[in-house]
Amino acid sequence: MGLRDRREERRDARRGVTTYRMREKLFAIGDDYWIEDTGGQRVLKVNGKALRVRETLIIEDPSGRELYKIQERKLRVRDTMEIEDGNGHTVATVKKAMITPLRERFKVELASGGELEVHGNIVDHEYEISGNGGKVAEVSKRWFRVADTYGVEVEDGQDPVLPLAITVVIDQMTRDVG
């Protein structure tokens, strides 16, 4: 473990967040990708299912258990993707809310009620996921110096899987931009 890794761990402990490492421009459908914690441990696998009519991504735990399924919804006016749990129940619906030259906004409608907003510079991976209770997660490239890598800091007390799934959805919905 290098000096930089120890510094990141101390920073995370002080701030009450957990940082996960993501790769920019995740992958093409059919590819697999691992989300890691700052210690390099693989915590979630994003499995791109090939040969489907709609874009489908499966988020699995390290043992292969399906946690969420992400599917593109066709025939909608705005870009929309749904996040379903392992039993096929919709957990969240992510919609593009507004596009401006440098900033995009997304709305995340939670099946349990309530809404999250994703706002900031989405294309450059500098944005925040927040709700009525405040910030849920922050996404930034500045925490990692490795090319094509960015971090997702999930606030203490949050289940990290949903914010990470939302980040995967946002990356998929914007991957052809920029």
C-alpha positions in Angstrom: 0.0 0.0 0.0 1.5 3.3 -1.1 1.5 6.7 0.6 -1.3 7.9 -1.6 -3.6 4.9 -0.7 -3.0 5.6 3.1 -3.8 9.3 2.6 -7.0 8.4 0.8 -8.0 6.0 3.6 -7.4 8.6 6.2 -9.3 11.2 4.3 -12.3 8.8 3.9 -12.3 8.0 7.6 -12.3 11.7 8.5 -15.0 12.7 6.1 -17.4 9.8 6.8 -17.5 8.6 3.2 -16.4 5.5 1.3 -14.8 6.0 -2.0 -15.2 3.6 -4.9 -13.1 3.5 -8.1 -14.8 3.5 -11.5 -13.4 3.5 -15.0 -14.4 6.3 -17.4 -16.4 5.2 -20.4 -17.3 2.0 -18.7 -17.6 -0.5 -21.5 -19.6 -1.8 -24.4 -22.6 -4.0 -23.9 -21.2 -7.6 -23.6 -18.2 -6.5 -21.6 -17.8 -6.9 -17.8 -16.3 -4.4 -15.4 -15.4 -4.4 -11.7 -16.0 -1.5 -9.3 -13.3 -1.4 -6.6 -12.9 0.2 -3.3 -9.8 2.4 -2.6 -8.0 -0.6 -1.4 -8.4 -2.3 -4.8 -10.9 -4.8 -3.5 -13.5 -5.8 -6.1 -16.9 -4.9 -4.5 -19.3 -5.0 -7.5 -19.3 -6.5 -10.9 -21.1 -4.8 -13.8 -22.0 -7.5 -16.3 -23.0 -6.2 -19.8 -25.4 -8.7 -21.3 -24.9 -9.1 -25.0 -27.5 -10.1 -27.6 -30.4 -8.3 -26.1 -32.9 -6.0 -27.8 -32.4 -3.4 -25.0 -29.3 -2.4 -23.3 -29.1 -4.5 -20.2 -26.5 -4.4 -17.4 -26.4 -6.6 -14.3 -24.8 -5.5 -11.1 -23.6 -8.4 -9.1 -21.8 -8.9 -5.8 -18.4 -10.6 -5.9 -20.0 -14.0 -5.5 -22.2 -13.5 -8.6 -25.5 -12.8 -6.9 -27.6 -10.3 -8.9 -28.3 -7.1 -7.0 -29.7 -4.8 -9.7 -30.6 -5.0 -13.3 -30.4 -1.9 -15.4 -32.4 -1.7 -18.6 -32.9 1.0 -21.2 -36.6 1.9 -21.7 -37.5 2.3 -25.4 -40.3 4.4 -26.8 -40.0 7.2 -24.3 -39.8 10.9 -25.1 -36.7 11.4 -22.9 -33.8 9.0 -22.3 -34.9 6.7 -19.5 -33.3 3.7 -17.8 -34.8 1.6 -15.0 -32.9 0.0 -12.1 -34.6 -3.3 -10.9 -33.8 -5.4 -7.9 -32.9 -9.1 -8.2 -36.6 -10.0 -8.1 -37.5 -7.8 -11.1 -39.1 -4.9 -9.1 -38.3 -1.4 -10.2 -36.2 0.4 -7.5 -35.5 3.6 -9.4 -36.1 5.2 -12.8 -33.4 7.6 -14.1 -34.4 10.3 -16.6 -32.5 13.0 -18.4 -34.1 16.2 -17.0 -32.2 19.0 -18.8 -29.3 19.5 -21.1 -27.3 22.7 -21.3 -23.9 23.2 -23.1 -21.7 22.2 -20.1 -24.1 20.8 -17.5 -26.7 18.0 -17.5 -29.3 17.1 -14.9 -30.9 13.8 -14.2 -33.9 13.0 -12.0 -34.0 9.7 -10.2 -37.5 8.6 -9.2 -37.4 6.1 -6.3 -40.0 3.4 -6.2 -40.1 3.7 -2.4 -41.1 7.4 -2.8 -39.0 10.5 -3.2 -36.6 11.7 -5.7 -32.9 12.2 -6.2 -31.3 14.8 -8.4 -28.0 14.3 -10.3 -26.4 17.7 -11.2 -23.0 19.0 -12.2 -20.6 18.5 -15.0 -21.7 15.0 -16.0 -19.5 14.5 -19.0 -16.3 15.4 -17.0 -17.4 13.2 -14.0 -17.7 16.1 -11.6 -21.2 15.8 -10.2 -23.4 15.2 -7.1 -26.3 12.9 -6.3 -28.6 14.5 -3.7 -32.1 14.2 -2.3 -34.2 15.9 0.4 -31.8 14.6 3.1 -28.8 16.2 1.4 -25.9 14.7 -0.5 -26.0 11.0 -1.1 -22.8 10.7 -3.2 -20.3 12.8 -5.1 -18.5 11.8 -8.3 -15.1 13.3 -9.2 -12.0 12.6 -11.3 -9.8 14.6 -9.0 -9.3 11.9 -6.4 -7.4 9.6 -8.8 -4.5 10.4 -11.0 -4.9 7.2 -13.1 -6.1 8.0 -16.6 -9.7 7.1 -17.3 -10.5 6.6 -13.6 -12.9 8.5 -11.4 -14.2 8.1 -7.9 -17.6 7.9 -6.3 -17.7 9.0 -2.6 -20.8 7.6 -0.9 -21.9 9.4 2.2 -21.9 7.5 5.5 -25.2 5.7 6.3 -26.0 5.2 2.6 -26.3 1.8 1.0 -23.6 2.2 -1.6 -25.1 -0.1 -4.2 -27.9 2.2 -5.4 -25.6 5.4 -5.9 -23.1 3.2 -7.7 -25.9 1.8 -9.9 -27.1 5.3 -10.6 -23.5 6.3 -11.6 -23.3 3.3 -14.0 -26.7 4.4 -15.5 -25.5 8.0 -15.9 -22.3 6.8 -17.6 -24.3 4.6 -20.0 -26.7 7.4 -20.9 -23.9 9.9 -21.6 -21.2 7.7 -23.0 -21.7 9.0 -26.6 -21.4 12.6 -25.4 -18.1 14.5 -25.5 
